[in-house]
Every structure is written in C-alpha cells, then in structure tokens.
C-alpha cells in the first residue's frame, strides 16, 4: 500500500497500475473474486481513457494536442511511402535491438509534398500505431516579430520533447526552415533556423520529431542531414484515385465505372478528392437518393478544379 501511494504522488501511472493488479491477484487468491474483478475493471477503464496533457502557460498557445484516429491501412499513397513508414514503426518497436549495437531508431522525419497529399495524416498515423500522444506545433504562434522570442519558444518546445515522449509535428516547416542567404531572409530568421538546427541535433529524447513542408526547395540544405529520413509525397495517380474514391463513397457509390470518373481527378490532391466525394454524398442525401450518380461525382470534381484553378495555373 505504501508503494501504491508513492507511485500515485510520483505520477508513475504504469507502476500504480502494476501494483493495483498485484493487489487484485492477492484478493483473488484470498477468495475475494468480486473485489478483484472490480479492481481490474477500474484499471482497464483508466488505461483506455484518453490522457489529458497539461502544459505550462507559455506552451498552451504553441502546442495543439489531438487524439490520432487513423491507421496505416487508411492511407492511400505509394507502396514506397508505406514501406518507409513501416520501417519507422518497426525501428521504434524494436529499438532495444538497435541500441545494443549503438544504433538509434528513426525518429526525425521530414515529409515533403503538395498540400493535401497525406503528410499530416502520416504523422497522426505514426502516433496512433505507436500509441503515443500527438502534438502539433502551431508555427503561426511560434514565429514572432520580437528578437529572440521565437528561439526562446523553440527551446521550450524541445524541453517538452525531452520531457514528454510523443510524436511532434512541425507543420508548414518552411516558416522557420527557409534557406539561409535568400534575398528576403532576415537576421532574426537565420538565428531561429540556427537554433532549430542546434536543438534537433542535440536532441536525444525518445520522441519522434516530424517536420512537414509543401515546398522542399525552400528548405536550407543544412536541415537534411539532421533528419533520419525524407519522405516525398505526390499527387495521387489514377490507381490511387480509384482506391480513394471507392473507399470514400463506400455504400453510397452508384453503378458507374470508378476508373472513368477517376480520370477527372488529375491535378487534385488526396484531400480534394476526399472532399469532393463527401460533397457528392451530402448532395445525394439532401436529394433523398440512396446512391451517388456519375453526374453528381463529376460535378463535384469540376467544382474542385474550378475552386483551385488559379492555383494550378
């Protein structure tokens, strides 16, 4: 009982659960099956309850905590990308084997590719598959106009990375990772990038650090050797578009050839195709129909092309 109380005040939840289960086993041996069962149920409920992470006031506006929902089989991308994601997961799960030989597991990953191609989803998938908390660094709150303030915030974030194991996503990373020496570069941003390079190189935590950028060419070349792997994302090809449409429409899909409508998704991202499918389903429901027709899905793809027409040109 003393150890149980101590583990509670030490915030050692794993130790607390282990001791509580030992008490349940002891009660069972004493013939107290009812109380033993109740203890086990309580522990299971606590373990399955999402953990609420609290931050110091300085970090509350910088870090967004979300519950990862997606798994790897939901990601529609190339086999090469999936293979490299599995490699990250395998190395994490078996890091003890690598550490015996002085080798670190992959945990600093750079994701690059057009918007809506699955970069953020990949970070969420890694967190879900590894059963780790998922943190997104809010870059618009991180970068400020005051000299030295952004670097100070970066230090707080890397202190958190060291203290709290999880998956940390630096989205829109080119906000601080831009190439030094560009004409529009300013001294403060050079200092911020230099600070990030120092922090990520010195980091020896067990957390995974994932940076995502829409434009790899904007990044400073010194960044690349700080990452263990770089994953390149592309707009979906025809095969991937077909899979995505079928998965997204599901039971709402009408009797039309997915391949024939998928050819109209050229230059659309995974996210845009998914949104078009969702719009088609909503249109079908509001029209009191049961199935999405070819005309409706094609109209939704056209809407997406029209909406982003200026961007594509």
ZADO-1210 file (C-alpha; in nm, 4 decimals, padded with zeros to 6 digits):
<atoms>
<atom x="00.0000" y="00.0000" z="00.0000" code="UNK" pos="1"/>
<atom x="00.2903" y="00.2387" z="00.0733" code="UNK" pos="2"/>
<atom x="00.4334" y="00.1756" z="-00.2746" code="UNK" pos="3"/>
<atom x="00.0901" y="00.2265" z="-00.4301" code="UNK" pos="4"/>
<atom x="00.0514" y="00.5653" z="-00.2591" code="UNK" pos="5"/>
<atom x="00.4057" y="00.6688" z="-00.3510" code="UNK" pos="6"/>
<atom x="00.3553" y="00.5796" z="-00.7177" code="UNK" pos="7"/>
<atom x="00.0405" y="00.7949" z="-00.7226" code="UNK" pos="8"/>
<atom x="00.2178" y="01.1048" z="-00.5899" code="UNK" pos="9"/>
<atom x="00.5138" y="01.0372" z="-00.8207" code="UNK" pos="10"/>
<atom x="00.2674" y="01.0378" z="-01.1148" code="UNK" pos="11"/>
<atom x="00.4014" y="00.6944" z="-01.2126" code="UNK" pos="12"/>
<atom x="00.0792" y="00.5604" z="-01.3670" code="UNK" pos="13"/>
<atom x="00.2365" y="00.2397" z="-01.5009" code="UNK" pos="14"/>
<atom x="00.3787" y="00.1477" z="-01.1589" code="UNK" pos="15"/>
<atom x="00.0460" y="00.2342" z="-00.9955" code="UNK" pos="16"/>
<atom x="-00.1447" y="00.0064" z="-01.2351" code="UNK" pos="17"/>
<atom x="00.1007" y="-00.2794" z="-01.1865" code="UNK" pos="18"/>
<atom x="00.0696" y="-00.2671" z="-00.8070" code="UNK" pos="19"/>
<atom x="-00.3092" y="-00.2363" z="-00.8247" code="UNK" pos="20"/>
<atom x="-00.3238" y="-00.5505" z="-01.0391" code="UNK" pos="21"/>
<atom x="-00.0981" y="-00.7292" z="-00.7888" code="UNK" pos="22"/>
<atom x="-00.3469" y="-00.6363" z="-00.5167" code="UNK" pos="23"/>
<atom x="-00.6300" y="-00.7714" z="-00.7340" code="UNK" pos="24"/>
<atom x="-00.4422" y="-01.1002" z="-00.7761" code="UNK" pos="25"/>
<atom x="-00.3868" y="-01.1210" z="-00.3996" code="UNK" pos="26"/>
<atom x="-00.7569" y="-01.0631" z="-00.3319" code="UNK" pos="27"/>
<atom x="-00.8469" y="-01.3327" z="-00.5847" code="UNK" pos="28"/>
<atom x="-00.6209" y="-01.5813" z="-00.4042" code="UNK" pos="29"/>
<atom x="-00.7977" y="-01.4935" z="-00.0798" code="UNK" pos="30"/>
<atom x="-01.1299" y="-01.5855" z="-00.2362" code="UNK" pos="31"/>
<atom x="-01.2430" y="-01.2257" z="-00.2850" code="UNK" pos="32"/>
<atom x="-01.3246" y="-01.2621" z="-00.6539" code="UNK" pos="33"/>
<atom x="-01.5713" y="-00.9737" z="-00.6602" code="UNK" pos="34"/>
<atom x="-01.3290" y="-00.7057" z="-00.5378" code="UNK" pos="35"/>
<atom x="-01.0513" y="-00.8474" z="-00.7581" code="UNK" pos="36"/>
<atom x="-01.2760" y="-00.8161" z="-01.0638" code="UNK" pos="37"/>
<atom x="-01.3754" y="-00.4586" z="-00.9722" code="UNK" pos="38"/>
<atom x="-01.0093" y="-00.3535" z="-00.9395" code="UNK" pos="39"/>
<atom x="-00.9254" y="-00.4991" z="-01.2813" code="UNK" pos="40"/>
<atom x="-01.2235" y="-00.3185" z="-01.4395" code="UNK" pos="41"/>
<atom x="-01.1130" y="00.0124" z="-01.2847" code="UNK" pos="42"/>
<atom x="-00.7582" y="-00.0284" z="-01.4162" code="UNK" pos="43"/>
<atom x="-00.8804" y="-00.1214" z="-01.7661" code="UNK" pos="44"/>
<atom x="-01.1092" y="00.1837" z="-01.7744" code="UNK" pos="45"/>
<atom x="-00.8276" y="00.4156" z="-01.6684" code="UNK" pos="46"/>
<atom x="-00.5881" y="00.2719" z="-01.9269" code="UNK" pos="47"/>
<atom x="-00.8446" y="00.3136" z="-02.2059" code="UNK" pos="48"/>
<atom x="-00.9324" y="00.6709" z="-02.1075" code="UNK" pos="49"/>
<atom x="-00.7557" y="00.9380" z="-02.3181" code="UNK" pos="50"/>
<atom x="-00.4824" y="01.1121" z="-02.1195" code="UNK" pos="51"/>
<atom x="-00.5229" y="01.4879" z="-02.0868" code="UNK" pos="52"/>
<atom x="-00.1875" y="01.6574" z="-02.1205" code="UNK" pos="53"/>
<atom x="-00.1380" y="01.9905" z="-01.9467" code="UNK" pos="54"/>
<atom x="00.1305" y="02.2398" z="-02.0334" code="UNK" pos="55"/>
<atom x="00.2943" y="02.5363" z="-01.8758" code="UNK" pos="56"/>
<atom x="00.1117" y="02.8568" z="-01.9672" code="UNK" pos="57"/>
<atom x="00.3880" y="02.9524" z="-02.2125" code="UNK" pos="58"/>
<atom x="00.3254" y="02.6374" z="-02.4185" code="UNK" pos="59"/>
<atom x="-00.0550" y="02.6297" z="-02.4199" code="UNK" pos="60"/>
<atom x="-00.0758" y="02.8535" z="-02.7283" code="UNK" pos="61"/>
<atom x="00.2125" y="02.6811" z="-02.9073" code="UNK" pos="62"/>
<atom x="00.1188" y="02.3136" z="-02.8952" code="UNK" pos="63"/>
<atom x="-00.2063" y="02.1532" z="-03.0080" code="UNK" pos="64"/>
<atom x="-00.2861" y="01.8102" z="-02.8626" code="UNK" pos="65"/>
<atom x="-00.5127" y="01.5881" z="-03.0732" code="UNK" pos="66"/>
<atom x="-00.6263" y="01.2282" z="-03.0485" code="UNK" pos="67"/>
<atom x="-00.4858" y="01.0386" z="-03.3512" code="UNK" pos="68"/>
<atom x="-00.7609" y="00.8485" z="-03.5305" code="UNK" pos="69"/>
<atom x="-00.6096" y="00.6989" z="-03.8471" code="UNK" pos="70"/>
<atom x="-00.4205" y="00.3763" z="-03.9124" code="UNK" pos="71"/>
<atom x="-00.1758" y="00.2913" z="-04.1891" code="UNK" pos="72"/>
<atom x="-00.4257" y="00.0901" z="-04.3926" code="UNK" pos="73"/>
<atom x="-00.6349" y="00.4076" z="-04.4339" code="UNK" pos="74"/>
<atom x="-00.3537" y="00.5991" z="-04.6049" code="UNK" pos="75"/>
<atom x="-00.3776" y="00.5974" z="-04.9845" code="UNK" pos="76"/>
<atom x="-00.0253" y="00.6536" z="-05.1124" code="UNK" pos="77"/>
<atom x="00.2576" y="00.4732" z="-05.2887" code="UNK" pos="78"/>
<atom x="00.3913" y="00.1391" z="-05.1672" code="UNK" pos="79"/>
<atom x="00.7301" y="00.3053" z="-05.1238" code="UNK" pos="80"/>
<atom x="00.5929" y="00.5595" z="-04.8745" code="UNK" pos="81"/>
<atom x="00.4097" y="00.2888" z="-04.6797" code="UNK" pos="82"/>
<atom x="00.7226" y="00.0740" z="-04.6667" code="UNK" pos="83"/>
<atom x="00.9234" y="00.3608" z="-04.5208" code="UNK" pos="84"/>
<atom x="00.6519" y="00.4393" z="-04.2652" code="UNK" pos="85"/>
<atom x="00.6528" y="00.0728" z="-04.1584" code="UNK" pos="86"/>
<atom x="01.0294" y="00.0969" z="-04.1198" code="UNK" pos="87"/>
<atom x="00.9872" y="00.3861" z="-03.8755" code="UNK" pos="88"/>
<atom x="00.7293" y="00.1855" z="-03.6779" code="UNK" pos="89"/>
<atom x="00.9411" y="-00.1314" z="-03.6750" code="UNK" pos="90"/>
<atom x="01.2543" y="00.0500" z="-03.5601" code="UNK" pos="91"/>
<atom x="01.0604" y="00.2152" z="-03.2771" code="UNK" pos="92"/>
<atom x="00.9093" y="-00.1126" z="-03.1586" code="UNK" pos="93"/>
<atom x="01.2469" y="-00.2893" z="-03.1744" code="UNK" pos="94"/>
<atom x="01.4732" y="-00.0033" z="-03.0739" code="UNK" pos="95"/>
<atom x="01.6200" y="-00.2157" z="-02.7945" code="UNK" pos="96"/>
<atom x="01.7825" y="-00.4394" z="-03.0576" code="UNK" pos="97"/>
<atom x="01.9417" y="-00.1402" z="-03.2297" code="UNK" pos="98"/>
<atom x="02.0603" y="00.0156" z="-02.9037" code="UNK" pos="99"/>
<atom x="02.2620" y="-00.2965" z="-02.8274" code="UNK" pos="100"/>
<atom x="02.4794" y="-00.2015" z="-03.1241" code="UNK" pos="101"/>
<atom x="02.4792" y="00.1709" z="-03.0532" code="UNK" pos="102"/>
<atom x="02.2357" y="00.2474" z="-03.3353" code="UNK" pos="103"/>
<atom x="01.9434" y="00.4905" z="-03.2952" code="UNK" pos="104"/>
<atom x="01.5988" y="00.4205" z="-03.4362" code="UNK" pos="105"/>
<atom x="01.4486" y="00.6530" z="-03.6969" code="UNK" pos="106"/>
<atom x="01.2679" y="00.9326" z="-03.5148" code="UNK" pos="107"/>
<atom x="01.3463" y="01.2556" z="-03.7021" code="UNK" pos="108"/>
<atom x="01.1453" y="01.2514" z="-04.0245" code="UNK" pos="109"/>
<atom x="01.0941" y="01.5144" z="-04.2944" code="UNK" pos="110"/>
<atom x="00.7760" y="01.4915" z="-04.5046" code="UNK" pos="111"/>
<atom x="00.7622" y="01.6902" z="-04.8294" code="UNK" pos="112"/>
<atom x="00.4968" y="01.7266" z="-05.0967" code="UNK" pos="113"/>
<atom x="00.1989" y="01.9283" z="-05.2215" code="UNK" pos="114"/>
<atom x="-00.0802" y="02.0242" z="-04.9784" code="UNK" pos="115"/>
<atom x="-00.3403" y="01.7566" z="-04.9121" code="UNK" pos="116"/>
<atom x="-00.1260" y="01.4556" z="-05.0040" code="UNK" pos="117"/>
<atom x="-00.1226" y="01.2908" z="-04.6604" code="UNK" pos="118"/>
<atom x="00.1687" y="01.4445" z="-04.4689" code="UNK" pos="119"/>
<atom x="-00.0274" y="01.5450" z="-04.1577" code="UNK" pos="120"/>
<atom x="-00.2238" y="01.2201" z="-04.1740" code="UNK" pos="121"/>
<atom x="00.1062" y="01.0275" z="-04.1789" code="UNK" pos="122"/>
<atom x="00.2208" y="01.1947" z="-03.8569" code="UNK" pos="123"/>
<atom x="-00.1133" y="01.1125" z="-03.6954" code="UNK" pos="124"/>
<atom x="-00.0885" y="00.7513" z="-03.8162" code="UNK" pos="125"/>
<atom x="00.2574" y="00.7115" z="-03.6639" code="UNK" pos="126"/>
<atom x="00.1271" y="00.8416" z="-03.3304" code="UNK" pos="127"/>
<atom x="-00.1735" y="00.6069" z="-03.3456" code="UNK" pos="128"/>
<atom x="00.0285" y="00.3000" z="-03.4434" code="UNK" pos="129"/>
<atom x="00.2846" y="00.3664" z="-03.1684" code="UNK" pos="130"/>
<atom x="00.0171" y="00.4569" z="-02.9102" code="UNK" pos="131"/>
<atom x="00.1880" y="00.7906" z="-02.8422" code="UNK" pos="132"/>
<atom x="00.0409" y="01.1375" z="-02.7808" code="UNK" pos="133"/>
<atom x="00.0207" y="01.3537" z="-03.0926" code="UNK" pos="134"/>
<atom x="00.1347" y="01.7159" z="-03.0700" code="UNK" pos="135"/>
<atom x="00.1225" y="01.9758" z="-03.3477" code="UNK" pos="136"/>
<atom x="00.3470" y="02.2803" z="-03.3128" code="UNK" pos="137"/>
<atom x="00.1491" y="02.5882" z="-03.4198" code="UNK" pos="138"/>
<atom x="00.4006" y="02.7628" z="-03.6417" code="UNK" pos="139"/>
<atom x="00.1968" y="03.0830" z="-03.6705" code="UNK" pos="140"/>
<atom x="00.2170" y="03.1203" z="-03.2916" code="UNK" pos="141"/>
<atom x="00.5817" y="03.0143" z="-03.2763" code="UNK" pos="142"/>
<atom x="00.7229" y="03.2776" z="-03.5109" code="UNK" pos="143"/>
<atom x="00.7031" y="03.6308" z="-03.3701" code="UNK" pos="144"/>
<atom x="00.8441" y="03.9675" z="-03.4683" code="UNK" pos="145"/>
<atom x="01.0347" y="04.0135" z="-03.1437" code="UNK" pos="146"/>
<atom x="01.4053" y="03.9409" z="-03.1498" code="UNK" pos="147"/>
<atom x="01.4973" y="03.6271" z="-02.9591" code="UNK" pos="148"/>
<atom x="01.1398" y="03.5326" z="-02.8659" code="UNK" pos="149"/>
<atom x="01.0979" y="03.2615" z="-03.1317" code="UNK" pos="150"/>
<atom x="01.4250" y="03.0947" z="-03.0324" code="UNK" pos="151"/>
<atom x="01.3167" y="03.1009" z="-02.6682" code="UNK" pos="152"/>
<atom x="00.9871" y="02.9330" z="-02.7626" code="UNK" pos="153"/>
<atom x="01.1774" y="02.6711" z="-02.9614" code="UNK" pos="154"/>
<atom x="01.3840" y="02.5911" z="-02.6536" code="UNK" pos="155"/>
<atom x="01.0647" y="02.5401" z="-02.4505" code="UNK" pos="156"/>
<atom x="00.9279" y="02.3055" z="-02.7168" code="UNK" pos="157"/>
<atom x="01.2430" y="02.0946" z="-02.7257" code="UNK" pos="158"/>
<atom x="01.2405" y="02.0823" z="-02.3457" code="UNK" pos="159"/>
<atom x="00.8872" y="01.9402" z="-02.3767" code="UNK" pos="160"/>
<atom x="01.0028" y="01.6920" z="-02.6423" code="UNK" pos="161"/>
<atom x="01.2680" y="01.5704" z="-02.3974" code="UNK" pos="162"/>
<atom x="01.0288" y="01.5586" z="-02.1028" code="UNK" pos="163"/>
<atom x="00.7133" y="01.4156" z="-02.2620" code="UNK" pos="164"/>
<atom x="00.7500" y="01.1303" z="-02.5105" code="UNK" pos="165"/>
<atom x="00.5245" y="01.1673" z="-02.8120" code="UNK" pos="166"/>
<atom x="00.5016" y="01.2449" z="-03.1827" code="UNK" pos="167"/>
<atom x="00.5697" y="01.6148" z="-03.2528" code="UNK" pos="168"/>
<atom x="00.4654" y="01.7628" z="-03.5873" code="UNK" pos="169"/>
<atom x="00.6213" y="02.0878" z="-03.7122" code="UNK" pos="170"/>
<atom x="00.3717" y="02.1606" z="-03.9910" code="UNK" pos="171"/>
<atom x="00.4428" y="02.4252" z="-04.2584" code="UNK" pos="172"/>
<atom x="00.8027" y="02.3863" z="-04.1541" code="UNK" pos="173"/>
<atom x="00.9409" y="02.6214" z="-04.4198" code="UNK" pos="174"/>
<atom x="00.8207" y="02.9057" z="-04.1941" code="UNK" pos="175"/>
<atom x="01.1422" y="02.8603" z="-03.9986" code="UNK" pos="176"/>
<atom x="01.3399" y="02.6211" z="-04.2206" code="UNK" pos="177"/>
<atom x="01.3854" y="02.8524" z="-04.5174" code="UNK" pos="178"/>
<atom x="01.7236" y="02.8588" z="-04.6861" code="UNK" pos="179"/>
<atom x="01.9694" y="03.0988" z="-04.5269" code="UNK" pos="180"/>
<atom x="02.1071" y="03.3531" z="-04.7680" code="UNK" pos="181"/>
<atom x="01.7876" y="03.4125" z="-04.9676" code="UNK" pos="182"/>
<atom x="01.7359" y="03.7757" z="-05.0672" code="UNK" pos="183"/>
<atom x="01.4278" y="03.8101" z="-04.8461" code="UNK" pos="184"/>
<atom x="01.5957" y="03.6493" z="-04.5466" code="UNK" pos="185"/>
<atom x="01.6301" y="03.8489" z="-04.2246" code="UNK" pos="186"/>
<atom x="01.8779" y="03.8117" z="-03.9435" code="UNK" pos="187"/>
<atom x="01.6191" y="03.7012" z="-03.6888" code="UNK" pos="188"/>
<atom x="01.5012" y="03.4074" z="-03.9036" code="UNK" pos="189"/>
<atom x="01.8611" y="03.2997" z="-03.9606" code="UNK" pos="190"/>
<atom x="01.9046" y="03.2891" z="-03.5841" code="UNK" pos="191"/>
<atom x="01.5812" y="03.0890" z="-03.5476" code="UNK" pos="192"/>
<atom x="01.6935" y="02.8335" z="-03.8069" code="UNK" pos="193"/>
<atom x="02.0366" y="02.8070" z="-03.6458" code="UNK" pos="194"/>
<atom x="01.8675" y="02.7495" z="-03.3090" code="UNK" pos="195"/>
<atom x="01.6463" y="02.4743" z="-03.4559" code="UNK" pos="196"/>
<atom x="01.9482" y="02.3045" z="-03.6143" code="UNK" pos="197"/>
<atom x="02.1258" y="02.3038" z="-03.2784" code="UNK" pos="198"/>
<atom x="01.8223" y="02.1792" z="-03.0843" code="UNK" pos="199"/>
<atom x="01.7359" y="01.8945" z="-03.3218" code="UNK" pos="200"/>
<atom x="02.0984" y="01.7820" z="-03.3478" code="UNK" pos="201"/>
<atom x="02.1404" y="01.7725" z="-02.9699" code="UNK" pos="202"/>
<atom x="01.8037" y="01.6060" z="-02.9084" code="UNK" pos="203"/>
<atom x="01.8444" y="01.2567" z="-02.7616" code="UNK" pos="204"/>
<atom x="01.4871" y="01.2008" z="-02.6447" code="UNK" pos="205"/>
<atom x="01.2647" y="00.9052" z="-02.7306" code="UNK" pos="206"/>
<atom x="01.0096" y="01.1318" z="-02.9019" code="UNK" pos="207"/>
<atom x="00.9545" y="01.1358" z="-03.2778" code="UNK" pos="208"/>
<atom x="01.0066" y="01.4723" z="-03.4472" code="UNK" pos="209"/>
<atom x="00.8266" y="01.5134" z="-03.7802" code="UNK" pos="210"/>
<atom x="00.8578" y="01.8215" z="-03.9998" code="UNK" pos="211"/>
<atom x="00.6273" y="01.8764" z="-04.2973" code="UNK" pos="212"/>
<atom x="00.6748" y="02.1155" z="-04.5868" code="UNK" pos="213"/>
<atom x="00.4850" y="02.1874" z="-04.9068" code="UNK" pos="214"/>
<atom x="00.7983" y="02.3021" z="-05.0875" code="UNK" pos="215"/>
<atom x="01.1222" y="02.1140" z="-05.0320" code="UNK" pos="216"/>
<atom x="01.3229" y="02.3589" z="-05.2425" code="UNK" pos="217"/>
<atom x="01.2651" y="02.6348" z="-04.9865" code="UNK" pos="218"/>
<atom x="01.4435" y="02.4483" z="-04.7088" code="UNK" pos="219"/>
<atom x="01.8002" y="02.5134" z="-04.6067" code="UNK" pos="220"/>
<atom x="02.0325" y="02.2343" z="-04.7188" code="UNK" pos="221"/>
<atom x="02.1809" y="02.2047" z="-04.3684" code="UNK" pos="222"/>
<atom x="01.8485" y="02.0632" z="-04.2474" code="UNK" pos="223"/>
<atom x="01.8584" y="01.7436" z="-04.4492" code="UNK" pos="224"/>
<atom x="02.1425" y="01.5751" z="-04.2623" code="UNK" pos="225"/>
<atom x="01.9600" y="01.6395" z="-03.9316" code="UNK" pos="226"/>
<atom x="01.6754" y="01.4112" z="-04.0364" code="UNK" pos="227"/>
<atom x="01.6908" y="01.0314" z="-04.0384" code="UNK" pos="228"/>
<atom x="01.4627" y="01.0025" z="-04.3411" code="UNK" pos="229"/>
<atom x="01.2895" y="01.2205" z="-04.6013" code="UNK" pos="230"/>
<atom x="00.9565" y="01.1053" z="-04.7477" code="UNK" pos="231"/>
<atom x="00.8414" y="01.2601" z="-05.0758" code="UNK" pos="232"/>
<atom x="00.4647" y="01.2777" z="-05.1334" code="UNK" pos="233"/>
<atom x="00.3000" y="01.3256" z="-05.4741" code="UNK" pos="234"/>
<atom x="-00.0493" y="01.3942" z="-05.6057" code="UNK" pos="235"/>
<atom x="-00.2422" y="01.0660" z="-05.6450" code="UNK" pos="236"/>
<atom x="-00.2033" y="00.8662" z="-05.9648" code="UNK" pos="237"/>
<atom x="-00.5044" y="00.7054" z="-06.1340" code="UNK" pos="238"/>
<atom x="-00.4786" y="00.3825" z="-05.9342" code="UNK" pos="239"/>
<atom x="-00.4656" y="00.5690" z="-05.6038" code="UNK" pos="240"/>
<atom x="-00.7550" y="00.7960" z="-05.7066" code="UNK" pos="241"/>
<atom x="-00.9700" y="00.4889" z="-05.7813" code="UNK" pos="242"/>
<atom x="-00.8973" y="00.3395" z="-05.4390" code="UNK" pos="243"/>
<atom x="-00.9646" y="00.6706" z="-05.2672" code="UNK" pos="244"/>
<atom x="-01.2990" y="00.7234" z="-05.4452" code="UNK" pos="245"/>
<atom x="-01.4190" y="00.3694" z="-05.3713" code="UNK" pos="246"/>
<atom x="-01.3155" y="00.3939" z="-05.0060" code="UNK" pos="247"/>
<atom x="-01.4697" y="00.7366" z="-04.9567" code="UNK" pos="248"/>
<atom x="-01.8027" y="00.6697" z="-05.1276" code="UNK" pos="249"/>
<atom x="-01.8404" y="00.3237" z="-04.9771" code="UNK" pos="250"/>
<atom x="-02.2017" y="00.2080" z="-04.9769" code="UNK" pos="251"/>
<atom x="-02.3104" y="00.5350" z="-05.1416" code="UNK" pos="252"/>
<atom x="-02.1317" y="00.4519" z="-05.4686" code="UNK" pos="253"/>
<atom x="-02.3670" y="00.4146" z="-05.7623" code="UNK" pos="254"/>
<atom x="-02.3396" y="00.1856" z="-06.0659" code="UNK" pos="255"/>
<atom x="-02.0718" y="00.3703" z="-06.2592" code="UNK" pos="256"/>
<atom x="-01.7132" y="00.2946" z="-06.3525" code="UNK" pos="257"/>
<atom x="-01.4822" y="00.4416" z="-06.0904" code="UNK" pos="258"/>
<atom x="-01.1958" y="00.4366" z="-06.3385" code="UNK" pos="259"/>
<atom x="-01.3876" y="00.6524" z="-06.5862" code="UNK" pos="260"/>
<atom x="-01.4671" y="00.9211" z="-06.3292" code="UNK" pos="261"/>
<atom x="-01.1213" y="00.8989" z="-06.1683" code="UNK" pos="262"/>
<atom x="-00.9574" y="01.0335" z="-06.4845" code="UNK" pos="263"/>
<atom x="-01.1242" y="01.3659" z="-06.3998" code="UNK" pos="264"/>
<atom x="-00.9219" y="01.3934" z="-06.0766" code="UNK" pos="265"/>
<atom x="-00.5936" y="01.4851" z="-06.2457" code="UNK" pos="266"/>
<atom x="-00.4119" y="01.7592" z="-06.0506" code="UNK" pos="267"/>
<atom x="-00.6377" y="01.7142" z="-05.7469" code="UNK" pos="268"/>
<atom x="-00.4817" y="01.6148" z="-05.4155" code="UNK" pos="269"/>
<atom x="-00.5938" y="01.3273" z="-05.1945" code="UNK" pos="270"/>
<atom x="-00.7692" y="01.5753" z="-04.9669" code="UNK" pos="271"/>
<atom x="-00.9515" y="01.7446" z="-05.2550" code="UNK" pos="272"/>
<atom x="-01.0744" y="01.4122" z="-05.3942" code="UNK" pos="273"/>
<atom x="-01.1965" y="01.3095" z="-05.0486" code="UNK" pos="274"/>
<atom x="-01.3772" y="01.6429" z="-05.0057" code="UNK" pos="275"/>
<atom x="-01.5408" y="01.6069" z="-05.3483" code="UNK" pos="276"/>
<atom x="-01.6653" y="01.2590" z="-05.2530" code="UNK" pos="277"/>
<atom x="-01.8036" y="01.3914" z="-04.9238" code="UNK" pos="278"/>
<atom x="-01.9806" y="01.6723" z="-05.1122" code="UNK" pos="279"/>
<atom x="-02.1295" y="01.4160" z="-05.3518" code="UNK" pos="280"/>
<atom x="-02.2622" y="01.2100" z="-05.0614" code="UNK" pos="281"/>
<atom x="-02.4180" y="01.5190" z="-04.8998" code="UNK" pos="282"/>
<atom x="-02.5762" y="01.6190" z="-05.2307" code="UNK" pos="283"/>
<atom x="-02.7196" y="01.2673" z="-05.2645" code="UNK" pos="284"/>
<atom x="-02.8619" y="01.2605" z="-04.9122" code="UNK" pos="285"/>
<atom x="-03.0238" y="01.6044" z="-04.9480" code="UNK" pos="286"/>
<atom x="-03.1827" y="01.4930" z="-05.2763" code="UNK" pos="287"/>
<atom x="-03.3340" y="01.1930" z="-05.0938" code="UNK" pos="288"/>
<atom x="-03.1357" y="00.9489" z="-05.3037" code="UNK" pos="289"/>
<atom x="-02.9517" y="00.6371" z="-05.1937" code="UNK" pos="290"/>
<atom x="-02.6594" y="00.6279" z="-05.4380" code="UNK" pos="291"/>
<atom x="-02.4135" y="00.8819" z="-05.5757" code="UNK" pos="292"/>
<atom x="-02.4527" y="00.9046" z="-05.9520" code="UNK" pos="293"/>
<atom x="-02.1821" y="00.9596" z="-06.2106" code="UNK" pos="294"/>
<atom x="-02.3129" y="01.3071" z="-06.2895" code="UNK" pos="295"/>
<atom x="-02.3012" y="01.4159" z="-05.9245" code="UNK" pos="296"/>
<atom x="-01.9461" y="01.2969" z="-05.8593" code="UNK" pos="297"/>
<atom x="-01.8201" y="01.4517" z="-06.1829" code="UNK" pos="298"/>
<atom x="-01.9867" y="01.7811" z="-06.0891" code="UNK" pos="299"/>
<atom x="-01.8097" y="01.7769" z="-05.7532" code="UNK" pos="300"/>
<atom x="-01.4720" y="01.7115" z="-05.9163" code="UNK" pos="301"/>
<atom x="-01.5398" y="02.0039" z="-06.1515" code="UNK" pos="302"/>
<atom x="-01.6184" y="02.2264" z="-05.8523" code="UNK" pos="303"/>
<atom x="-01.2814" y="02.1365" z="-05.7014" code="UNK" pos="304"/>
<atom x="-01.0990" y="02.2102" z="-06.0259" code="UNK" pos="305"/>
<atom x="-01.2784" y="02.5444" z="-06.0580" code="UNK" pos="306"/>
<atom x="-01.2060" y="02.6370" z="-05.6966" code="UNK" pos="307"/>
<atom x="-00.8328" y="02.5761" z="-05.7334" code="UNK" pos="308"/>
<atom x="-00.7992" y="02.6691" z="-06.0995" code="UNK" pos="309"/>
<atom x="-00.5893" y="02.9774" z="-06.0350" code="UNK" pos="310"/>
<atom x="-00.3570" y="02.7813" z="-05.8096" code="UNK" pos="311"/>
<atom x="-00.2959" y="02.5116" z="-06.0723" code="UNK" pos="312"/>
<atom x="-00.2017" y="02.7596" z="-06.3438" code="UNK" pos="313"/>
</atoms>
